[in-house]
């Protein structure tokens, strides 16, 4: 039977609508560029992730919130999430050109990633956000491995998730992440505005500088960084900045973060580990709301030698008494680094003993208590090095004069 013109017109319009629907639907459901399926290196494939030692590209909790919800806390920021064995990383930086002086380092890192991921360029000229995210995930795990070596311990000593200490045997913390229950959380933003919004929304903090924070209820240590400070738009500087901060966080985490470890020790370890990576860029802690005394000098040996020669270096007893980072002036920064350098080179094995004995002090009720921390520090120097603080100062000064360059 012949159809009427009206029916034929309706059918034709319906046909055109059906042709247009796929394009409209695709546009409406466009996958965000930060969606894990968009990663060209692992494709969020469980097998590839496992092969690379990764856990996920999102779906974990960070700053007490699931990543999907956490992403909404910073409007306009593209956050690439990745979870490793010990870290949860939110990376919000864009692409970056590979500088000539960093070319060999980046190529080496890409070669390592190419062993476990797909499509990794061997000689990249530009690092896209997904590749940068994978590189920084690898770097964070390397810091963890380096600190295990620094502490002279094996990962296996820390308790499995959910373990409750029965107060018998040696205490090694509350969980597997250097003694913490939760993984270390690291957020990296491209601007102070995003950084401030994140800290204000999640922790009520107003600081504009890099912030280390203990999320007590989840057992995680949290680091938030933005690249609008210092030289952090430079990849090498940002890498060193993370080494400095994460090394300090892991030292506080050791056998659980129940109280702050000594300021001089934390700062000295941070400087030592960062400068071991590269002496070109250096991080300096300051007190809350204050400005740190800083230096652009790469060579610290001559600065320390001058301090020693003029008898202007702070003594170990003075450093031990410091209770916050605001007390550290530039000579103190140089000195804390040098004392860690001295102990590592002249007395290998001492620092692991110092950290072990000072990280789990307890009171009569068997509750963690750092009240007698300074007494224990003094005892470790006496027991292990057979030195008083004054004797240590003299031995360190003699070593500096003999081993450090003058220029």
N, C-alpha and C positions, 0 to 999 in steps of 0.2 A: 504494500500500500504506500502511495506517495505521501511523504511528510510535508507538513505545512512550512512555509518560509520562517515562521516564528520558531518552530521547533528546530529547524536546521540552524538558525542563528544562535539559539541557546546552546545547541550541541557544539557549535564552533567556538563560542566563548568559553565553554567548559574545557574544550581541548587546549585552547591557548593558556588557560589558567593552570592546567595540569603541566604544560611545558614550562611555565614560569616557576612553578612551585619548588623544584629542586634548587634552583639558584637562590631563591628567597630563603629557603630553609637553611641552605649552607651559610648564607650571610648571617642569618640570625643566630646560628649555633656555632659561629666561628670559634675555633679552639684558641684560648689565650696562648701567647708565646711562652709563658712560664709553665704551661701544662706539662707534666712529666712525659707525656707521649711525644712532645716536640723535641726532646733531647736527641740530637743526631748521633750521639756517641754510645748511649746504652739503650735508647728507645724505651726506657723504663721496663725493660725485659727482665723478669726475675732471675733468669739464668745468667744474664750478663752482669747484673748487679751483684749476684752472689760471687761470680768469678772475680769481680773487681773488689771484693771485700766490703761492698756497700749494702745497706739495709733497705733504703727506700729513697724515693725522690719526693717525699712528703707524706702526710698522714700521721705524723707524730705530734706530740705536744711540745710546745716551746713557750716559755714565759707563762706557763699554766694553761695555755690555750692550744687547740688543734691548729695545725698550720693553715688550714683553709680559713679559719676565723682570724688567726693572727695576721694573715695577709691583708685583711680588711682594716686592721688597726692603723695602717699607714697608707692613707689614700694617695694614689698615684704612683706608688713605688712598685716596680716589678721585682718580686722576690723569687729567686730560684732556690728551692729547698733541696737539701740532701742530708742523709743520715748515714754516718759511718759507724764503725764498731764502738767508738768512744765519744763521738761528737754529733751534734745536730746543728747544721749550718744554714743560715738564711743569708743568701748572697744577692744584693740588690744593685750591683754595679753593671755598667754597660760594657761594650767592647773596648779593647785597648790595643794600641799598636805596640809591637814588640820592639823595644829599644835595642840598638846595636850592642850595648854593653851587657844586656841581659839575654842575648840571643842564644848563647851556648847553654845557659842554665835552663831556659824554656825548652829548648830542643831536647835536653836530657829528660826533663819532666814529661814531655810529650811522648818520648820513646817508652818510658815506663807505663804511661797510660795506654799506649798502643798495644801493649802486651795483654791487656784485659778488656779494652773497649774497642769499638769499631769506628772507622773513619777519622781517626785522630791524625791530623797533619804532622808530617815529620819536620817541616821547616815553616811554621806559621809566621806570617807577617802581622796578622791581627788575631787576637784571642777574643772569640765571641763569648757572651755571658755563660753559655752552657759549659764551654771548655774551661773558662775561668773558675766556674763553680767546682768542676771536677779537680782542677789543679789545687784549689785551696782546700778541698776535702783531703786530698793526698798530703798536702803540707801540714795540716792539723794533725793527722795521724803520725807524721814524721816527728812532730814536736813531742807527741806522747811517747813515742819509742825512745827519743833522745832523753826524755826525763826519766824513763825507767832505767836507762843506762846510767844517768847521772845519780839516781838514788841507789843504784846497784841492787835492783830487785827484779823479780819476775812477775809478770801479770798474774800468774796463778796464785800468788799469796793473798790476793784480795777476795773477799767472800762473794759467792754467787748471788744473783738477785733474790731478794726475799729472805736471805739468811738473817736469823736473829742470834746475836752473840749470847751464849749461855754463861758468860763471865768466867769461863775456864779456858786456859790456853792463851796464847798471845792474841791481842785485839788488832785487827787489820782494817777496821772501818765498818761502814754500813752497807757497802755494795762494791761492785766490780770496777768502778770508774775512779781509780786511784784511791778508793775508799769511800767514795760518794755513791748514794743510791741512784742519782740521776746522771745522765750524760752531760758533758759540758756543752753549753749552748753559746753559739757565736753568731752575732748579727753584724753585717757590714753594709752600711748605707752610703750613698753618694753625696749626701748633704747633711748639714747640721740640722736643718728643719726636719727631715725624716727621722734622724737620730733622736732629736728632742721629743718629737711626737711619740716615738716608740717608748722611750723611757718614761715619759709622763703618763702615757696611757696604761702601761703595764706595771710600773713600780712607783708612780708618783714622784719621780725624780726630775729635777730641773737642770741638771748639769749639761754643759755643752761639749765636754771633753769625753774621751773614751772612758767607759765605766765598767768596772768589775762588780758583780753583785751576787750575793748568795741567796738563792731562792730556797729558803729553809724548808718550806712545806713539801717541795718536790725533791729536795736533796740535790739540786743542780746548781752549778756555778755558771753565771751568765756574763758574757762579754758583749758590749755594744760599742761599735766603732763607726766613725764616719770619715770620709776622705777629704773634707774641707778643713783639715788641721795639719799643720806642718807640711811635710812633703809626701803625704800619704796617697796622692794621686799617682805617684811613682810606684810601680809594682814592687820593686825591691824594698822600698821603705815600708810599704804596707805589710809585706811578708815579715820583715823584722819586727814591726810593731806587734804583730800577732805572736811572734816568738816570745817577745818580752812579756806580754800580758798573760799568755797561756802558761808560760813557765812559772810565773808567780801564782797563778790560779792552781796549778797542779801541785806546787809546793804547799799551799794552804790546804789542798784537798787530801794530801797524804795521810792515810789512816783516819780520814774524816776531818772535815773543817769544823772543829769544835771551838777553836779560838784562833786569833791571829798569830801567825808565826812572827819572829822578830823582823822589824822593819829593815834593818841593815842587811839581813840575810836574804829577804825577799828581793830587795832592790839590787843587791849584788848579783844574785842568781839571774834576775831579769836582764841586767846589763851584760853579764857574761854570756848568756845563751844568745842574745841578740847580736852581740859583737862577734861571736863565733860564726854566725851566718854572714855578717858583713859589718865592718866598722864605719861604713859611710854614713848611715843614718842611725840615730840613737833616740830612744824614748826615755823620758824623765817623768817620774811620778811627782805629784804635788798634793797638797792638802785639799780638802773639799772647798771649792770656790776660790782657791788660790792659784797662783802661777808658779810653775816650777822654774828653778834656775837651770838654764840649758846651755849647750855648747854645740856649735857646728863642726868642731874639730874632730877629725877622724882618728888622729893619733893621740891616744890617751897616755901611753907610756911616758912621754916626756913631761906631761902635766903632773903625773904622779911623782915622777922623780924630782921635779922642782919642789913639790910640796914636802917631800921627805927631806931634801937637802936644806930647806929653810925651816924645818921643824914645824910646818904648818898643817900637816895632815891630822885629821881627827883621830884620836886614839880609839882602840877597840872598845874600851870601857865606856867612852862617850857614845859611840855608835850603838852599843847594846842598850843603853838607857833610852834611846829614842823610841817614842811610842806612836808616832804618826809620820806620814811621808812629808808633811809640811816642814819638819825639822831638817830635812836634807837640803843642804846648800850644794853648790857645785863641787867644792873639794870633797864633800861627803860622798857624792855620786862617784867621783873618780876613785875614791878610796874603797868604797864597798866593792866596786868591780875588781880592783886590784887585789884586795884580800881574798876574794873568791878565786881569782887567777892564781895567786900564790898557793893557796891551799890545794887547788887541783893539780898544780905542777910540782910543788915541793912536798906535799903530804897527801898523795892520792889515797882515797879510802876514808879520809877523815870526815868529809862533809856528809856522806851517807850515814855515818854514825851520829853526827850532830843532829841531823834531821830526824833520824829514827828515835833518838832519846828525847827530843823536845816536842815531838808531834803528838804524843799521847800521855800527857801528864794528868794525873787524877788525884782527887782529894780522898779523905777518909771514907766517904760514902761511895767511892769508886765511880764518881762522876767526873767527866773531863773538866779540868780546871787549870788554866794557864797562869795562875797567880804566882807560882814559884818558877816561872819560865827563866828569869834571869839567873837564878841560883843554879838551875840545871845546866844552862849554857856554860857557866863558869866551871861547873864540875866536869863537863865533857872536855873542855880544853885542858883541865888539870889531869883527868884520867887518861885521855887518848894522846895528847901531845906533850904532857908533863910540863906545861907552861902556865904561868899566870898571864893575865892580860898584858902586863907590862913587858914580860919576857916575849910574848907574841909580837907586840909592837916592834921590839928591837929586832927580832928575827925577820919579820916582814920587811922592815926598813932596810936592813942589810941586803936582803935578797933583791929588793927593788933597785938599790944602787948598783948592784952587781949585774943584774939581768936586763934592766930596761934601758932602751936607747935614750940619749939626751936630746935628739932632734928627730 
